[in-house]
Amino acid sequence: MAGILAWFWNERFWLPHNVTWADLKNTDEATFPQAEDLYVACPLAFCIFMIRLVFERFIARPCALGLKIQANGPQKAQPNAILEKVFTAITKHPDEKRLEGLSKQLDWDVRTIQRWFRQRRNQEKPSTLARFCESMWRFTFYLYIFIYGVRFLKKTTWLWNTRECWYNYPYQPLTVDIHYYYILELSFYLSLLFSQFTDIRRKDFLIMFLHHLATITLITFSYVNNMARVGTLVMCLHDAADVLMEVAKMANYAKCQRLCNLLFVMFAMVFISSRLGVYPVWILNTTLFESWEIVGPYPSWWVFNLLLILLQFLHSFWSYLIVKIACRAISRGKVSKDDRSDIESSSDEDNGPPPAPVQKHYNSTTNGTNKAHGTNGYLSAGAPCPDEH
């Protein structure tokens, strides 16, 4: 075990040439980041998750009810023992052959059975109220941490001159503000990573999982090898758009369509300008070029920058989705549907009458999902970016 730890914490990987871990030990004169400082993030992540539950139950839920947001979810599928057994024990997405077999067995047409399975899948999705509570919690955290980051960074030298991130590196002392900022951000993203398996499951589950992993790895990397200064810039830059994203989702769930549209436009402008403009010009420029000039590359420097570039690819993907939604919104006159929608729809109405036998007739009402609940965890056309950094 000692050999594995020695290999993992190899100084020639983590630190610049001619720098050792002994050089970065805490002294009476200066405090430096220590890997063991991050251990507290795991229990703190659990505490943040518990605080979230309390917040959603006693603050967000009353606010949602005050805005007349109902707890009703998508329409429930008509009880049917045979279809329920197939759904729970065999498959939630029956193929054409199985649908035809069930059609003969139940004397229902295939389209009606397809609708039953779609309604049954949607039945497991959270209600609009649950989505509002989740968004309100994230909005509250992002707003707090963004305000904290701005108030802290405006007093620093490296906000105004990014070359200050690398002068005297890695012998830059750790301040209480940086330590608090890092631990709180890391704990929050750990809680998001864990809760991703209990929250609303979205189409980009894997993308968001990789995003959270990349974010956690970046925070850890930049702390351990004392790139904390540039790390604070990255965190604050990303929190700016997240605040607007969550409040836009809240407006959508409250059916304030005009406010939702306005906030979505603001979010899109901030997201695209910060992630495709400021991020590469300001952040990647200093981590790739200014650091190369002042400090020089070393193994963990390459890994750190590769993760930052990976984040840039995710930014580009989400920006594409935002532009796609914006173009659709312009053609329709409003923000209306999310490419990552959790509630399934089709040309036949899920909220029409219950499935009926072939011999009987049934009416189809509106096209697509129920207007009150045809949203996912984000905007009804919403921001494709999650918690994202």
PETA-V525442 format. One record per backbone hydrogen bond with DSSP energy under -0.5 kcal/mol. NH is the residue of the N-H (numbers start at 1). CO is the residue of the C=O. Records with the same first field share a line. If there is no record, write none. Layout:
NH->CO / CO
This chain:
5->1
6->2
7->3
8->4
9->5
10->7
13->10
14->10
15->11
19->16
23->20
24->20 / 21
25->22
27->30
37->34
38->35
39->36
40->37
41->38
42->39
43->39
44->40
45->41
46->42
47->43
48->44
49->45
50->46
51->47
52->48
53->49
54->50
55->51
56->52
57->53
58->54
59->55
60->55
61->56
63->59
64->60
65->61
66->62
67->63
68->65
69->64
70->68
84->80
85->81
86->82
87->83
88->84
89->85
90->86
91->86
99->95
100->96
101->97
102->98
103->99
104->100
105->101
106->102
107->103
108->103
109->356
113->109
114->110
115->111
116->112
117->113
118->114
119->115
120->116
121->117
122->118
123->119
124->120 / 121
125->122
128->72
129->70
131->127
132->128
133->129
134->130
135->131
136->132
137->133
138->134
139->135
140->136
141->137
142->138
143->139
144->140
145->141
146->142
147->143
148->144
149->145
150->146
151->147
152->148
153->149
154->150
155->152
156->153
160->157
161->157
164->161
165->162
166->163
167->163
169->166
171->168
172->170
173->171
174->31
175->173
179->175
180->176
181->177
182->178
183->179
184->180
185->181
186->182
187->183
188->184
189->185
190->186
191->187
192->188
193->189
194->190
195->191
196->192
197->194
198->195
199->195
202->200
203->340
205->202
208->204
209->205
210->206
211->207
212->208
213->209
214->210
215->211
216->212
217->213
218->214
219->215
220->216
221->217
222->218
223->219
224->220
225->221
226->223
227->222
231->227
232->228
233->229
234->230
235->231
236->232
237->233
238->234
239->235
240->236
241->237
242->238
243->239
244->240
245->241
246->242
247->243
248->244
249->245
250->246
251->247
252->248
253->249
254->250
255->252
256->251
257->255
260->256
261->257
262->258
263->259
264->260
265->261
266->262
267->263
268->264
269->265
270->266
271->267
272->268
273->269
274->270
275->271
276->272
277->273
278->273
279->274
281->277
282->278
283->278 / 279
284->279
285->280
286->282
287->283
288->284
289->285
290->285
291->286
293->289
294->290
295->291
296->291
299->12
300->13
301->298
302->298
303->299
304->300
305->301
306->302
307->303
308->304
309->305
310->306
311->307
312->308
313->309
314->310
315->311
316->312
317->313
318->314
319->315
320->316
321->317
322->318
323->319
324->320
325->321
326->322
327->323
328->324
329->325
330->326
331->327
332->328
333->329
334->329
336->334
338->380
341->338
344->342
350->368
352->349
353->363
358->107
360->357
368->346 / 366
373->370
374->370
375->373
386->384
388->386
